[in-house]
Structures are given as structure tokens and as C-alpha cells.
Amino acid sequence: MSLQKHDFPSWIQPDNPGPWGIFLQQIDRVAPYLGSLSRWIETLKRPKRALIVDIPIELDNGTIAHFEGYRVQHNLSLGPGKGGVRFHQDVCLSEVMALAGWMSIKNAAINLPYGGAKGGIRIDVSKYSRKELEKVTRRYTSEIGLIIGPQKDIPAPDVNTNPQVMAWMMDTYSQNIGTTATGVVTGKPIALGGSLGRVEATGRGVFVVACEAARDKGLSIPGARVAVQGFGNVGGTAARLFAEAGALVVAVADHTGIIFNANGLNIPALTDYVAEHKGVKGFPEAEAIEADKFWGAEVDILIPAALEQQITLENVDLIKAKIIVEGANGPTTPQADDVLSQKGVYLVPDVIANAGGVTVSYFEWVQDFSSFFWTEDEINQRLERIMRQAYRSISEVAQQHGVSLRTAAYIVACSRILQARDLRGLYP
Ligand SMILES: NC(=O)c1ccc[n+]([C@@H]2O[C@H](COP(=O)([O-])OP(=O)(O)OC[C@H]3O[C@@H](n4cnc5c(N)ncnc54)[C@H](O)[C@@H]3O)[C@@H](O)[C@H]2O)c1
């Protein structure tokens, strides 16, 4: 279905809609499966609220700089908004709108009591000092303070934001309302109400759903051959858990290079090496390979856990993996996705596979409300249970309709959101 001019709000260019255009196409694709709820579909095609703010700060050299900041609440039918804050020079309204929409889908697919939101500042962090970044963060938080709050919308880290940025956001919001409100953001440092297990949560979730997918496909994890793109928070944790479970992680790619060992890489040694050398390049006991050999490696499981748009029409034909588990957000282009489906590759989409992070963010928020903190074992067990249940319910829907797991995840998520919309009704 092609999108018409009137499908876009006046502040998005119909001839260049950016990521929001992709989100709209995904929603259109799921509409035929929504039955009577499809009468509410337009709800998903417009964000509930989009706030654009000006962020002026005094730089270290005494001049004044202005930055553009956003907070978009895509849908709040199921609960307060939840989604990260991205600091990047290319952040724009269309991107933040799409990311907020994808958070609505992810939160609903995993059945968390949240709507979807996202924020961002258009800034190149490499050009500013820590003090300048603190000022930008605090002014941004104060400006979006109108619409965020522990019961309203709870930001979290995303690209180029981290626990320190969350600590500044929490402090700024708390200063403005006159009381410490730890629950206004998640992904905080442990000492400020952060949760144990948060750092590893996304990689752990990737591993858990990969085990479920392997079971469905009759593949045993001990001895399975795995390739991982990205050896950071998500890819590094997932690789470690696979290796601990007896899988052979034979290929790892990062921004410095690609390494291969047919007998399985020594992941603890690689982790130490990357901590010291800031990348996998030059790791001993491994052969350096080219990108084509990485994508075409004889593996059972492939984990893209680096960037978006990595599996494309250029490399999709090379792929021999039986299962792909998307650790990154949006690593597969829609065209490559169709080819993978035709090839019979079993793909667990990002909206389920990397939802471990937001799930433990939810635990952090719950713990902050009760000021009672759980052990890491409790957190990991609850995380694993939620991830397994989400995977199971989505794979049942996929079988029922004969569709991919990605379409099934959108069916489950959109049905939950629109059912809430239907039950709540329109006001007035
Ligand atoms: N961290 C989380 O909780 C979380 C949650 C959900 C989704 N994600 C997604 O997972 C992905 C990775 O996030 P992360 O937190 O692990 O980031 P990270 O910064 O810790 O690691 C990123 C990794 O990708 C590698 N990389 C960068 N450019 C590359 C390139 N051109 N080719 C190959 N590798 C490259 C880097 O070397 C690094 O190893 C992102 O898409 C992110 O949005 C992360």
C-alpha cells in the first residue's frame, strides 16, 4: 500500500518522510490482521504528542550555543511513555517519532504496562566537554519536564547516553519538583536506584530467545556455531552466554575488524583483549576475515548486534545461518527480510529479541516505587520468564496466521494497544 500525502502530519515531508515513513508502512502491513480493532488504526499513525524544545547553553569558551531537543510520546494507551534519549548529530523529528512508535510496539509485544516514547538531542557529543554535556542534559530535562515524570513518561539511555546522563536527568527533574524522584528515568547508576542486571539485560534476553528459537528448530545450543556482529554491551554479553552454554562462537565482527576461528573463539580472552585494545582486530588465535566471509560463514545462529541496516540485498544471499536473532534495532532491511523469509531462515525480530533492556528498566522502575531492591538472581529469573513467554505467545500467533515472527509481533503488539484504546474509548 503506498502512502498518500494526507497520511503525514504537516511537519513531515511526504516526499522524504525518513524513518517515520518506514514505521507507517509497517503499521499498514499489519492492519489486515487486526479484525474489528482496525477501525482504530489511525491512532498508531499519529504520535499522541511531540514536543520540540530549544536548548541554549553557555559553552566553556563563553559563547552561547543552541541545540534542538525532542520528546515524542507515540501512544500512551497501555501506560506511561517509556523509551530512551539519543544524543546524535543526525537526530531529527522523523527519527524520534519512528523510534517512539517502535517503543510502543516493543513494550506491547513484551506485555509491559507502558506506552511508547523516545527523546533526542541533535548534538555531536564528541565536540563538547563533560560540563557542556551536563548543561545540555539538564536544560533539556527541564524543558521536557512538562511531559515526563514517574507516572507520565520515563526516559532511559540510548545511543551516546549512559548512567551518568540519567543521573543528571533524575537530579534536574528532582530539583524542579522539590523531591527526589528516582523513578523518572531508568538505566541509572546502581547507587542512585539503578537495577542490578540492567547492563547485561539486553544480551541476556537475546540469548534466552535464541535458545527458545533453537529448541523450536531442533538445534542444540551445545556445539551450535554462532557468529556475532558487534562486541559491545549486547553482542559481548550474548557471545559470553553462548560460549558458557557450550556453543562455538566462531566469528565476531566489530568496527575495527572481523575475526574467525573454526574451533570457537576464546570469549573470556577476547573480552579482556577488547577492553585493552578497544576492538577485536589483532586478537591472537584467530584469523582476520573479510565481510563477505563473515556473512557467508557456516553457522547455525547469526546475531547482528551492532547497527541498523546491516543485512541488505547486498549480502543476504550469502547468509547460511538457520536462525537470526536481532540484537540491534533494525539490522535487517525490509527487502532483505523478504529474501530471508523465502530462504526459510528463522528470524527473531528486534522488537522481541532485544527487549531484555526495557524489561529490566521496567524492573528498575518498579523497585524505585517500592524502594525495595531485588537480587540479581531474582532479576535474571524474572527477565528470562518474561522473554520466554513473549517469544512463545508471538510464535503461536505466527503459526496461527502463517506469518513471520516480525509480523506476528506487530499483530500481538498492535492488538494489545488498540484493544486498550477501544476499552478506554474516546474522550470526550
Ligand atoms: N544496550 C542496550 O540495552 C540495547 C537495548 C536494545 C537495543 N540495543 C541495540 O543494540 C545495538 C548495539 O548496542 P550496544 O549497546 O551493544 O552498543 P555498544 O556501543 O556497546 O556496541 C556496539 C558494537 O557495535 C560495533 N560496531 C560499530 N560499528 C560497526 C560496524 N560498522 N561494523 C561492525 N560492528 C560495528 C562496535 O564496535 C561495538 O562492538 C544497537 O543497535 C542498539 O540500539 C541496545
The ligand as an SDF file (V2000), in Angstrom:
LIG
                    3D

 44 48  0  0  0  0  0  0  0  0999 V2000
   22.3240   -1.6540   25.1430 N   0  0  0  0  0  0  0  0  0  0  0  0
   21.0300   -1.9390   25.1790 C   0  0  0  0  0  0  0  0  0  0  0  0
   20.4350   -2.1390   26.2640 O   0  0  0  0  0  0  0  0  0  0  0  0
   20.2500   -2.0870   23.9140 C   0  0  0  0  0  0  0  0  0  0  0  0
   18.8640   -2.3590   24.0030 C   0  0  0  0  0  0  0  0  0  0  0  0
   18.1430   -2.5510   22.8290 C   0  0  0  0  0  0  0  0  0  0  0  0
   18.7750   -2.4470   21.5960 C   0  0  0  0  0  0  0  0  0  0  0  0
   20.1200   -2.1440   21.5490 N   0  0  0  0  0  0  0  0  0  0  0  0
   20.7250   -2.0440   20.2200 C   0  0  0  0  0  0  0  0  0  0  0  0
   21.8200   -2.9590   20.1010 O   0  0  0  0  0  0  0  0  0  0  0  0
   22.8120   -2.4270   19.2230 C   0  0  0  0  0  0  0  0  0  0  0  0
   24.1640   -2.4290   19.9190 C   0  0  0  0  0  0  0  0  0  0  0  0
   24.0470   -1.6760   21.1270 O   0  0  0  0  0  0  0  0  0  0  0  0
   25.1400   -1.7740   22.2740 P   0  0  0  0  0  0  0  0  0  0  0  0
   24.5120   -1.1780   23.4890 O   0  0  0  0  0  0  0  0  0  0  0  0
   25.7360   -3.1450   22.3410 O   0  0  0  0  0  0  0  0  0  0  0  0
   26.2330   -0.7600   21.7210 O   0  0  0  0  0  0  0  0  0  0  0  0
   27.8100   -0.7110   22.0330 P   0  0  0  0  0  0  0  0  0  0  0  0
   28.2300    0.6540   21.6830 O   0  0  0  0  0  0  0  0  0  0  0  0
   28.1020   -1.2520   23.3950 O   0  0  0  0  0  0  0  0  0  0  0  0
   28.4280   -1.7610   20.9760 O   0  0  0  0  0  0  0  0  0  0  0  0
   28.3070   -1.5810   19.6050 C   0  0  0  0  0  0  0  0  0  0  0  0
   29.1980   -2.5880   18.9060 C   0  0  0  0  0  0  0  0  0  0  0  0
   28.9960   -2.4800   17.5040 O   0  0  0  0  0  0  0  0  0  0  0  0
   30.2580   -2.4230   16.8610 C   0  0  0  0  0  0  0  0  0  0  0  0
   30.1810   -1.6950   15.5980 N   0  0  0  0  0  0  0  0  0  0  0  0
   30.0310   -0.3670   15.3950 C   0  0  0  0  0  0  0  0  0  0  0  0
   30.0750   -0.0610   14.0930 N   0  0  0  0  0  0  0  0  0  0  0  0
   30.2450   -1.2360   13.4540 C   0  0  0  0  0  0  0  0  0  0  0  0
   30.3740   -1.6020   12.0960 C   0  0  0  0  0  0  0  0  0  0  0  0
   30.3260   -0.6740   11.1250 N   0  0  0  0  0  0  0  0  0  0  0  0
   30.5380   -2.9220   11.7760 N   0  0  0  0  0  0  0  0  0  0  0  0
   30.5930   -3.8650   12.7430 C   0  0  0  0  0  0  0  0  0  0  0  0
   30.4740   -3.5650   14.0480 N   0  0  0  0  0  0  0  0  0  0  0  0
   30.3200   -2.2810   14.3970 C   0  0  0  0  0  0  0  0  0  0  0  0
   31.1430   -1.7090   17.8420 C   0  0  0  0  0  0  0  0  0  0  0  0
   32.4990   -1.9580   17.5630 O   0  0  0  0  0  0  0  0  0  0  0  0
   30.6830   -2.3650   19.1440 C   0  0  0  0  0  0  0  0  0  0  0  0
   31.3320   -3.6090   19.3070 O   0  0  0  0  0  0  0  0  0  0  0  0
   22.2710   -1.0500   18.7960 C   0  0  0  0  0  0  0  0  0  0  0  0
   21.5120   -1.2160   17.6150 O   0  0  0  0  0  0  0  0  0  0  0  0
   21.3120   -0.6850   19.9260 C   0  0  0  0  0  0  0  0  0  0  0  0
   20.3060    0.2260   19.5140 O   0  0  0  0  0  0  0  0  0  0  0  0
   20.8520   -1.9630   22.6640 C   0  0  0  0  0  0  0  0  0  0  0  0
  1  2  1  0
  2  3  2  0
  2  4  1  0
  4  5  1  0
  4 44  2  0
  5  6  2  0
  6  7  1  0
  7  8  2  0
  8  9  1  0
  8 44  1  0
  9 10  1  0
  9 42  1  0
 10 11  1  0
 11 12  1  0
 11 40  1  0
 12 13  1  0
 13 14  1  0
 14 15  2  0
 14 16  1  0
 14 17  1  0
 17 18  1  0
 18 19  2  0
 18 20  1  0
 18 21  1  0
 21 22  1  0
 22 23  1  0
 23 24  1  0
 23 38  1  0
 24 25  1  0
 25 26  1  0
 25 36  1  0
 26 27  1  0
 26 35  1  0
 27 28  2  0
 28 29  1  0
 29 30  1  0
 29 35  2  0
 30 31  1  0
 30 32  2  0
 32 33  1  0
 33 34  2  0
 34 35  1  0
 36 37  1  0
 36 38  1  0
 38 39  1  0
 40 41  1  0
 40 42  1  0
 42 43  1  0
M  CHG  2   8   1  16  -1
M  END
$$$$
